[in-house]
Amino acid sequence: MRSPPATFLRASLFNLAFYAWTVPLAVLGAPALPFLREEQVRAYARFWERGIHLLLRTIVGLDYEVRGRERLPATPCIVASKHQSAWETLAFHVIVPKVVVGLKRELTRIPLFGQYLLKAGNIPIDRESPQRAIRSLVEGAKRAIARGDHVLVFPEGTRRPPDAPPDYRPGVAALYRSLGVPVVPAALNSGVFWGRRSWLKFPGRIVVEFLEPIPPGLDRATFMRTLEERIETATRRLVAEARGEPEAIAAQAPAPVASAERTRARS
């Protein structure tokens, strides 16, 4: 990775460019927001997000790759992803068509930004108590699945550093039991390049890998064990790959996937 001064400079330029791109787009779209349909708001958001990826690639030197996209079913499913960085909260709207996200209700109260989140069909979660959080997530996810959307959840509930021990929460099991649709686990290594609450962003290639879907019908314990094992095993491999640890990569490498896909963010 580049020397700290160069890294800091590139990250600073990106962060400035981020707001220079975001604020005008948000303001320009605001007058039309009450009249736009859900899919129109999502298309506008994807346009914004592709601009962010272009800035990351050109300023920071940070690109991304998607593997296992063919494992995403055409019918609605739950995508359960590792969460290491703010990056994936932006990227999944571009990577996965027709996806909504379960997010903390406080975000929807941010002026203007919150209105975009709600208008795009995302699911606000009331976190005042665990029971209310799960209930609001399940109710919102049922509505999303009924209209043909995929539902993205982060089973650990919050961003965790790449080397942190896993901490999977019960919300994803409640969704799995209530919705009766497949769960597609997703592993990634974004935290190596864009850390939690970090100003710095490092050059390289973030990898997102969709794993073998988990069919509906498993008991809770089997489901949670399967989900955690698949995500954590693949995540360790991807983090090792990002850090250039060949022995760790070889030790955990799965059988080759027929059609791993490299996807570059496009403006």
N, C-alpha and C positions, 0 to 999 in steps of 0.2 A: 504494500500500500504506500501511497505517497507520504512524503514527510509531513509532520503536523502542520507547519505553516501553510503549505499548499492545500492540504485537506481543509484547514479552517477557512482559507480564502474561498475555495470552491463551495463549501457548505454555506458560507455567508452570502455569496452571490446567488446561490440557489434559493435560500430562504427569502431574500429580497425579491427575487423574480417570482417566487411563489405568490407573495402578496400582491405584487404588481399585476399578475395574471388573474388572481382570484377575485380581488375586490371589484375591479371594473366589470367583470362578467356577472358577479352577483348583483351589482347595482343595475346594470343594463337589463337583466332579466326580471328584476323585481316587479315592474309595472304589469308585465304579462302573466306573472305567476298565478294569480287567482283564476285565470281563464285557460290555463294550459291543462291538457290531459296528463295523466300519470306517465304514459310512455313518452310524451314530449318532454316532460321534466327530466326523465331518465336520459333521454338522448342529449339534452343540454348538459347534464352532469357528466356523461361520457366524453363529450367534447372538451369539457374543462379538465377531466382526468387525463385524457390523452395529451393535453398541453402540459400537464405536470410531468408525465413520463418523458416527454420531449425535453423538458428543462433538465430533468435528472440525467438523461442520456448525454446531452450536449454540454452541460456545465459540470456535473459531478463525474460523468463517465459510468453511471450506474444504469444497467439495462436489466431485462428480465427474460426468463424462459419458462414456458409452461410444458409440463410433461403429463401424459396420461389423460389428455382432454377427452379421448374417446370413451373414458369411463363415466363421463357425465351422461345420464340418461336423457332422452328427449322429453320424457314426462317429468312432472315436478318431483323434486327430491330435497333432502336436507344436505347441505354442504357443511361439514364440521371441520373447521380449520384450526391449525396451530396459530397462535397469535403472539408475534414477537415485536411488532413494529406498527407505526401508523401507516406504513406503506400498503399493507394488504387491505386496509379499510378503503383505500382509493382504488387499488388495482382490481379487486374482485368485480366491481361493476363493469369493468371493461372485459375481463376474462370470461365471466359467466353471464350469458344472456338471461334477461328477465330474472334478476336476483333482488331480493330484499334482505335487509339486515336487521337483526335484533340489536337495539342500541339503548343505552340508558336514557330515560326520559329527560334528564337534565339537558342533554344536547338539543332537544327540540325546543327548548326555551331560549336558546341563543337567538337574538334578533336576526331576522332574515335567513341566516344559515339553517335555523330550526325549521323554518317554513319550507325550505327546499327539501329537507329530510322527510318531512311529513307528506308533502305533495308527491314525492317519489314512491310512496307506499311503504316506507320502512316501518319497523315495528318498535314503538316506544315501550320500554320495559320499566315498570314501577318497582324500584328496588328498595322500597321502605321496609319490606319484609320478604324473606325468601319465598313464602307461599304466594304473595301477591306478584312477585317477580315471575315465578313460573307460570302462574295463571295468565298474566298479561302476555307472556311470550307465546304460550300455547294458543290462546284465543287469536292473537294477531297472525300466527303462523297458519292456523286453519283457514283464515280468510285468504291469505296469500296463496296457499296451495290450491284452494278452490278456484282462484282466478288464473291458475296456470303458472305461478311464479315458483322459482327455487327459493329456498330459505337458507341464508348463511348465518351460522352461529359459530361463536368461539367458545368451545366447551370449558375452557379454563376461566372464562369471564373477563379477563383483562390481559394486557400485554405482559409477557414474561421473558426475561433474558434467555438467550440460547442455551445456557448451561444450567438454568434453574430446574429444580425437580418438578415433575408434573403435578398439577393440582386441578383435576377434572371435577366439575360441578354437576349437580343432579339435573340441571335444566335440560340438557341434551337428551337424557334418558326419558324425561317426561315428554319431550317432543316426539321422540322415536315411538314411544308407546301410544301416544294420542293420535299421531298423523297416519301411521301405517304406510309410510313410504320409505324407499331405500335411503340410507345415509352414506354419503360419499366422503370418506376422510380425506383431508388435504394436509400435506406436510410442506414446510418451507424453511428458508434460512435467512429471511429478511433482516433479522436482528443482528446478523454479522455486519451488515452494511449501514443500517439505519437503526440505531439503538433507541430504546425506550427513553423518552425525555432527554434526548441528546441533540445538541446543535449540529454535531458532525454527521456527515454522510460520506461513505467511502465508495470509491469506484469498484466495479466488479459486475457480477451477474447474479441477481436474485433468482432462485429457482422455486417454483411452485409445482408440486407434484400431486395429482389426484390419484388416489389409491383405490384398491378393489372395493366396490360398494358392499355395504353390509345390508342384507335383505331384511325386511320386516319380519317380526315373529320371534326373535330371540328373547330370552328372559333378561331382566335388567342387569344382573351380574355378568352374564356372558357378553351382553352387548357392550357394557362399559369396559370390560377387560379387552375385548377385541378392538374397540375403538382406540383405546389408549395404546395398546401394543403396536397397532399399525401406524398411528401418527408418530409416536415417539421413536420407533425404530427407523422410519424413513427420515424423520427430522434430524436424528443424530447423523445419519449418512449424508444428508444435504449440508449440514453445518460443517462436517468434516471435509466435504468436497469444497466448500467455500473457503475453508482455511488451508486447503492444500495438504491434507493429511491422507496420503494414498493408502496407507495400511488400514486406516479406519474405514475408508471408502470400500476397499476390497473386502473387508471383513463383513460389511453389512450390505453389499450390493445385491439387489434382487435379480431374478432372471430378467433378461432383456425384454423390454416392452416393444411390441411390434411397431408402434407408431408414436414414439415420443416426438413432441412437437416443440419447436422453438418459435416463440412468438415475440416479436419486437413491438414495443409500443410505437404507435404511429400517430403523428399529429393529424 
